[in-house]
């Protein structure tokens, strides 16, 4: 029987651990490592683009983004707290 991985949902545990050491959240590291395993690491790097700064967004836009990505407790946060939460996800 082959040895079991720590978390069978991770398709690239090595990349996951590197991302976690670089400060990525568990969800973000898993999302990136699984996408890289599926499509290849070089193609994932090419997909990215530039996004506007969260500092330029309104509170309503920030709360909408927080809801979209599944953050909780965003309705009680002010703009700097929302930006911090979104950058940490």
Rosetta constraint file for C-alpha pairs under 8 A:
AtomPair CA 4 CA 8 HARMONIC 7.63 0.50
AtomPair CA 10 CA 16 HARMONIC 7.67 0.50
AtomPair CA 10 CA 30 HARMONIC 6.46 0.50
AtomPair CA 10 CA 33 HARMONIC 7.28 0.50
AtomPair CA 10 CA 34 HARMONIC 6.20 0.50
AtomPair CA 11 CA 33 HARMONIC 6.82 0.50
AtomPair CA 11 CA 34 HARMONIC 5.21 0.50
AtomPair CA 11 CA 37 HARMONIC 5.85 0.50
AtomPair CA 11 CA 38 HARMONIC 7.94 0.50
AtomPair CA 12 CA 16 HARMONIC 6.32 0.50
AtomPair CA 12 CA 33 HARMONIC 5.41 0.50
AtomPair CA 12 CA 34 HARMONIC 6.15 0.50
AtomPair CA 12 CA 36 HARMONIC 7.62 0.50
AtomPair CA 12 CA 37 HARMONIC 5.76 0.50
AtomPair CA 13 CA 17 HARMONIC 6.15 0.50
AtomPair CA 13 CA 33 HARMONIC 7.26 0.50
AtomPair CA 14 CA 18 HARMONIC 6.41 0.50
AtomPair CA 15 CA 19 HARMONIC 6.16 0.50
AtomPair CA 15 CA 29 HARMONIC 7.92 0.50
AtomPair CA 15 CA 33 HARMONIC 5.64 0.50
AtomPair CA 16 CA 20 HARMONIC 6.20 0.50
AtomPair CA 16 CA 29 HARMONIC 5.20 0.50
AtomPair CA 16 CA 30 HARMONIC 5.92 0.50
AtomPair CA 16 CA 32 HARMONIC 7.68 0.50
AtomPair CA 16 CA 33 HARMONIC 5.39 0.50
AtomPair CA 17 CA 21 HARMONIC 6.17 0.50
AtomPair CA 17 CA 29 HARMONIC 7.81 0.50
AtomPair CA 18 CA 22 HARMONIC 6.29 0.50
AtomPair CA 19 CA 23 HARMONIC 6.50 0.50
AtomPair CA 19 CA 24 HARMONIC 5.51 0.50
AtomPair CA 19 CA 29 HARMONIC 5.49 0.50
AtomPair CA 20 CA 24 HARMONIC 4.90 0.50
AtomPair CA 20 CA 25 HARMONIC 6.45 0.50
AtomPair CA 20 CA 26 HARMONIC 6.75 0.50
AtomPair CA 20 CA 29 HARMONIC 6.19 0.50
AtomPair CA 24 CA 28 HARMONIC 6.07 0.50
AtomPair CA 24 CA 29 HARMONIC 5.72 0.50
AtomPair CA 24 CA 88 HARMONIC 7.08 0.50
AtomPair CA 24 CA 89 HARMONIC 7.55 0.50
AtomPair CA 25 CA 29 HARMONIC 6.02 0.50
AtomPair CA 25 CA 88 HARMONIC 6.38 0.50
AtomPair CA 25 CA 89 HARMONIC 5.83 0.50
AtomPair CA 26 CA 30 HARMONIC 6.09 0.50
AtomPair CA 27 CA 31 HARMONIC 6.07 0.50
AtomPair CA 27 CA 89 HARMONIC 7.07 0.50
AtomPair CA 28 CA 32 HARMONIC 6.16 0.50
AtomPair CA 28 CA 89 HARMONIC 6.15 0.50
AtomPair CA 29 CA 33 HARMONIC 5.99 0.50
AtomPair CA 30 CA 34 HARMONIC 5.92 0.50
AtomPair CA 31 CA 35 HARMONIC 6.15 0.50
AtomPair CA 32 CA 36 HARMONIC 6.05 0.50
AtomPair CA 33 CA 37 HARMONIC 6.14 0.50
AtomPair CA 34 CA 38 HARMONIC 6.22 0.50
AtomPair CA 35 CA 39 HARMONIC 6.08 0.50
AtomPair CA 35 CA 40 HARMONIC 7.65 0.50
AtomPair CA 35 CA 44 HARMONIC 7.13 0.50
AtomPair CA 36 CA 40 HARMONIC 4.84 0.50
AtomPair CA 36 CA 41 HARMONIC 4.55 0.50
AtomPair CA 36 CA 42 HARMONIC 7.86 0.50
AtomPair CA 36 CA 43 HARMONIC 7.64 0.50
AtomPair CA 36 CA 44 HARMONIC 5.81 0.50
AtomPair CA 37 CA 41 HARMONIC 6.79 0.50
AtomPair CA 39 CA 43 HARMONIC 6.41 0.50
AtomPair CA 39 CA 44 HARMONIC 6.93 0.50
AtomPair CA 40 CA 44 HARMONIC 6.63 0.50
AtomPair CA 41 CA 45 HARMONIC 6.63 0.50
AtomPair CA 42 CA 46 HARMONIC 6.65 0.50
AtomPair CA 43 CA 47 HARMONIC 6.41 0.50
AtomPair CA 44 CA 48 HARMONIC 7.12 0.50
AtomPair CA 52 CA 56 HARMONIC 7.18 0.50
AtomPair CA 53 CA 57 HARMONIC 7.28 0.50
AtomPair CA 54 CA 62 HARMONIC 7.47 0.50
AtomPair CA 54 CA 83 HARMONIC 6.18 0.50
AtomPair CA 55 CA 83 HARMONIC 7.37 0.50
AtomPair CA 57 CA 61 HARMONIC 6.01 0.50
AtomPair CA 57 CA 62 HARMONIC 6.41 0.50
AtomPair CA 58 CA 62 HARMONIC 6.24 0.50
AtomPair CA 58 CA 79 HARMONIC 7.94 0.50
AtomPair CA 59 CA 63 HARMONIC 6.09 0.50
AtomPair CA 59 CA 78 HARMONIC 7.47 0.50
AtomPair CA 59 CA 79 HARMONIC 5.70 0.50
AtomPair CA 59 CA 82 HARMONIC 7.96 0.50
AtomPair CA 60 CA 64 HARMONIC 6.15 0.50
AtomPair CA 61 CA 65 HARMONIC 6.23 0.50
AtomPair CA 62 CA 66 HARMONIC 6.15 0.50
AtomPair CA 62 CA 79 HARMONIC 7.65 0.50
AtomPair CA 62 CA 82 HARMONIC 6.54 0.50
AtomPair CA 62 CA 83 HARMONIC 7.30 0.50
AtomPair CA 63 CA 67 HARMONIC 6.15 0.50
AtomPair CA 63 CA 74 HARMONIC 6.32 0.50
AtomPair CA 63 CA 75 HARMONIC 6.86 0.50
AtomPair CA 63 CA 82 HARMONIC 7.24 0.50
AtomPair CA 64 CA 68 HARMONIC 6.14 0.50
AtomPair CA 65 CA 69 HARMONIC 6.30 0.50
AtomPair CA 66 CA 70 HARMONIC 6.19 0.50
AtomPair CA 66 CA 71 HARMONIC 5.21 0.50
AtomPair CA 66 CA 72 HARMONIC 7.71 0.50
AtomPair CA 66 CA 74 HARMONIC 6.61 0.50
AtomPair CA 66 CA 82 HARMONIC 7.72 0.50
AtomPair CA 66 CA 86 HARMONIC 6.60 0.50
AtomPair CA 67 CA 71 HARMONIC 5.87 0.50
AtomPair CA 67 CA 72 HARMONIC 7.52 0.50
AtomPair CA 67 CA 74 HARMONIC 7.66 0.50
AtomPair CA 73 CA 77 HARMONIC 7.25 0.50
AtomPair CA 74 CA 82 HARMONIC 6.62 0.50
AtomPair CA 77 CA 81 HARMONIC 5.54 0.50
AtomPair CA 77 CA 82 HARMONIC 5.84 0.50
AtomPair CA 78 CA 82 HARMONIC 6.10 0.50
AtomPair CA 79 CA 83 HARMONIC 6.19 0.50
AtomPair CA 80 CA 84 HARMONIC 6.22 0.50
AtomPair CA 81 CA 85 HARMONIC 6.16 0.50
AtomPair CA 82 CA 86 HARMONIC 6.09 0.50
AtomPair CA 83 CA 87 HARMONIC 6.09 0.50
AtomPair CA 84 CA 88 HARMONIC 6.15 0.50
AtomPair CA 85 CA 89 HARMONIC 6.39 0.50
